[in-house]
Amino acid sequence: MALTVQHVHLKSPDVKKTMQYYIENFGATVKAEIPGRGWQLDLHGLQLNLTGIIADQNHEQHYGIEHMAVVTDDYPATLAALRGNGVQVLEELKGGSGNRVAFVAAPDGAQMEIIEKA
């Protein structure tokens, strides 16, 4: 059995604010509107579905996700841009190969991990 990633779904009480966060800070682009629910974004090849709680789904639903990670070839500039946008840096540490890694706050209790390309 072969599996591939189709999308990551983020649920937010403020879908437009969450959408702007990923567009402004991580270069996501709008793929399509999900009529009556939210938006699909393209985050460098990863599809992000952004919605609120969906009324016609009966299983337990939660806002957010723990974290997603991106790799940067310019760690200092990436962190400077995030800080300039008011994004809170939660922690900076060394990765397993000695590269720098940061966790930053995202909407709804989620985080983004910024990894310096080794």
BALOBA-1460 file (C-alpha; in Angstrom, 3 decimals):
// residues 118
<rec num="1" residu="m" x="0.000" y="0.000" z="0.000"/>
<rec num="2" residu="a" x="1.440" y="3.372" z="-1.043"/>
<rec num="3" residu="l" x="0.442" y="6.568" z="0.756"/>
<rec num="4" residu="t" x="1.165" y="10.197" z="-0.065"/>
<rec num="5" residu="v" x="0.325" y="13.395" z="1.782"/>
<rec num="6" residu="q" x="-2.732" y="15.135" z="0.314"/>
<rec num="7" residu="h" x="-3.173" y="18.069" z="2.717"/>
<rec num="8" residu="v" x="-2.826" y="19.397" z="6.257"/>
<rec num="9" residu="h" x="-6.057" y="20.758" z="7.741"/>
<rec num="10" residu="l" x="-5.899" y="23.635" z="10.218"/>
<rec num="11" residu="k" x="-9.058" y="24.642" z="12.047"/>
<rec num="12" residu="s" x="-9.284" y="28.183" z="13.331"/>
<rec num="13" residu="p" x="-11.853" y="30.449" z="14.979"/>
<rec num="14" residu="d" x="-10.525" y="33.229" z="12.664"/>
<rec num="15" residu="v" x="-9.832" y="31.633" z="9.284"/>
<rec num="16" residu="k" x="-8.913" y="34.881" z="7.487"/>
<rec num="17" residu="k" x="-6.394" y="35.884" z="10.179"/>
<rec num="18" residu="t" x="-4.819" y="32.424" z="10.028"/>
<rec num="19" residu="m" x="-4.711" y="32.579" z="6.228"/>
<rec num="20" residu="q" x="-2.930" y="35.954" z="6.315"/>
<rec num="21" residu="y" x="-0.369" y="34.625" z="8.828"/>
<rec num="22" residu="y" x="0.756" y="31.832" z="6.470"/>
<rec num="23" residu="i" x="0.687" y="34.116" z="3.418"/>
<rec num="24" residu="e" x="2.592" y="37.029" z="5.002"/>
<rec num="25" residu="n" x="5.136" y="35.045" z="6.993"/>
<rec num="26" residu="f" x="5.738" y="31.866" z="5.006"/>
<rec num="27" residu="g" x="4.872" y="32.742" z="1.397"/>
<rec num="28" residu="a" x="1.750" y="30.595" z="1.109"/>
<rec num="29" residu="t" x="-0.519" y="31.364" z="-1.823"/>
<rec num="30" residu="v" x="-4.275" y="30.988" z="-2.186"/>
<rec num="31" residu="k" x="-5.262" y="27.932" z="-4.237"/>
<rec num="32" residu="a" x="-9.038" y="28.042" z="-3.884"/>
<rec num="33" residu="e" x="-11.925" y="28.941" z="-1.660"/>
<rec num="34" residu="i" x="-13.714" y="26.048" z="0.034"/>
<rec num="35" residu="p" x="-17.254" y="27.406" z="-0.423"/>
<rec num="36" residu="g" x="-18.893" y="28.202" z="2.893"/>
<rec num="37" residu="r" x="-16.006" y="26.728" z="4.892"/>
<rec num="38" residu="g" x="-12.643" y="28.383" z="4.278"/>
<rec num="39" residu="w" x="-9.628" y="28.307" z="2.001"/>
<rec num="40" residu="q" x="-7.013" y="26.061" z="0.437"/>
<rec num="41" residu="l" x="-3.471" y="27.432" z="0.476"/>
<rec num="42" residu="d" x="-0.308" y="26.196" z="-1.189"/>
<rec num="43" residu="l" x="2.603" y="26.276" z="1.270"/>
<rec num="44" residu="h" x="5.534" y="25.516" z="-1.060"/>
<rec num="45" residu="g" x="3.863" y="22.388" z="-2.416"/>
<rec num="46" residu="l" x="1.964" y="21.423" z="0.745"/>
<rec num="47" residu="q" x="-1.774" y="22.004" z="0.597"/>
<rec num="48" residu="l" x="-3.159" y="23.667" z="3.727"/>
<rec num="49" residu="n" x="-6.912" y="23.541" z="4.224"/>
<rec num="50" residu="l" x="-8.084" y="26.300" z="6.593"/>
<rec num="51" residu="t" x="-11.565" y="26.155" z="8.070"/>
<rec num="52" residu="g" x="-13.444" y="26.710" z="11.284"/>
<rec num="53" residu="i" x="-15.334" y="23.972" z="13.084"/>
<rec num="54" residu="i" x="-17.510" y="22.289" z="10.437"/>
<rec num="55" residu="a" x="-21.105" y="21.951" z="11.628"/>
<rec num="56" residu="d" x="-22.025" y="18.913" z="9.517"/>
<rec num="57" residu="q" x="-19.095" y="16.797" z="10.768"/>
<rec num="58" residu="n" x="-20.051" y="14.724" z="13.789"/>
<rec num="59" residu="h" x="-16.642" y="13.600" z="15.063"/>
<rec num="60" residu="e" x="-14.849" y="15.625" z="17.759"/>
<rec num="61" residu="q" x="-13.073" y="18.636" z="16.231"/>
<rec num="62" residu="h" x="-10.286" y="20.843" z="17.621"/>
<rec num="63" residu="y" x="-8.673" y="24.112" z="16.601"/>
<rec num="64" residu="g" x="-5.078" y="24.198" z="15.430"/>
<rec num="65" residu="i" x="-2.231" y="21.745" z="14.921"/>
<rec num="66" residu="e" x="0.978" y="21.302" z="16.960"/>
<rec num="67" residu="h" x="3.492" y="22.424" z="14.339"/>
<rec num="68" residu="m" x="4.667" y="22.329" z="10.756"/>
<rec num="69" residu="a" x="8.298" y="22.791" z="9.752"/>
<rec num="70" residu="v" x="10.019" y="24.716" z="6.969"/>
<rec num="71" residu="v" x="13.697" y="24.760" z="5.969"/>
<rec num="72" residu="t" x="15.452" y="28.054" z="5.208"/>
<rec num="73" residu="d" x="18.747" y="28.755" z="3.475"/>
<rec num="74" residu="d" x="18.990" y="32.129" z="5.292"/>
<rec num="75" residu="y" x="18.137" y="31.551" z="8.941"/>
<rec num="76" residu="p" x="19.048" y="35.047" z="10.244"/>
<rec num="77" residu="a" x="17.012" y="36.828" z="7.543"/>
<rec num="78" residu="t" x="14.044" y="34.504" z="8.032"/>
<rec num="79" residu="l" x="13.947" y="35.130" z="11.779"/>
<rec num="80" residu="a" x="14.445" y="38.870" z="11.269"/>
<rec num="81" residu="a" x="11.481" y="38.972" z="8.873"/>
<rec num="82" residu="l" x="9.294" y="37.005" z="11.287"/>
<rec num="83" residu="r" x="10.259" y="39.246" z="14.208"/>
<rec num="84" residu="g" x="9.608" y="42.293" z="12.003"/>
<rec num="85" residu="n" x="6.092" y="40.962" z="11.429"/>
<rec num="86" residu="g" x="5.571" y="40.653" z="15.181"/>
<rec num="87" residu="v" x="5.822" y="36.849" z="15.261"/>
<rec num="88" residu="q" x="6.875" y="35.586" z="18.697"/>
<rec num="89" residu="v" x="9.978" y="33.378" z="18.742"/>
<rec num="90" residu="l" x="9.285" y="30.722" z="21.380"/>
<rec num="91" residu="e" x="12.654" y="28.960" z="21.419"/>
<rec num="92" residu="e" x="15.912" y="28.764" z="19.490"/>
<rec num="93" residu="l" x="18.156" y="25.724" z="19.731"/>
<rec num="94" residu="k" x="20.691" y="23.616" z="17.853"/>
<rec num="95" residu="g" x="19.509" y="20.813" z="15.602"/>
<rec num="96" residu="g" x="21.025" y="17.362" z="15.507"/>
<rec num="97" residu="s" x="23.519" y="18.339" z="12.793"/>
<rec num="98" residu="g" x="24.528" y="21.585" z="14.517"/>
<rec num="99" residu="n" x="22.195" y="23.750" z="12.461"/>
<rec num="100" residu="r" x="19.925" y="26.328" z="14.069"/>
<rec num="101" residu="v" x="16.266" y="25.623" z="14.762"/>
<rec num="102" residu="a" x="13.529" y="27.929" z="16.040"/>
<rec num="103" residu="f" x="9.939" y="27.427" z="17.092"/>
<rec num="104" residu="v" x="7.652" y="30.410" z="16.516"/>
<rec num="105" residu="a" x="4.059" y="31.080" z="17.520"/>
<rec num="106" residu="a" x="1.290" y="30.660" z="14.966"/>
<rec num="107" residu="p" x="-2.463" y="31.267" z="15.304"/>
<rec num="108" residu="d" x="-4.662" y="29.117" z="17.550"/>
<rec num="109" residu="g" x="-1.860" y="27.678" z="19.683"/>
<rec num="110" residu="a" x="-0.031" y="26.142" z="16.738"/>
<rec num="111" residu="q" x="3.662" y="26.611" z="16.032"/>
<rec num="112" residu="m" x="5.962" y="26.743" z="13.037"/>
<rec num="113" residu="e" x="9.444" y="25.239" z="13.193"/>
<rec num="114" residu="i" x="12.151" y="27.064" z="11.244"/>
<rec num="115" residu="i" x="15.118" y="24.829" z="10.366"/>
<rec num="116" residu="e" x="18.411" y="26.176" z="9.036"/>
<rec num="117" residu="k" x="19.441" y="24.223" z="5.945"/>
<rec num="118" residu="a" x="22.452" y="22.151" z="6.945"/>
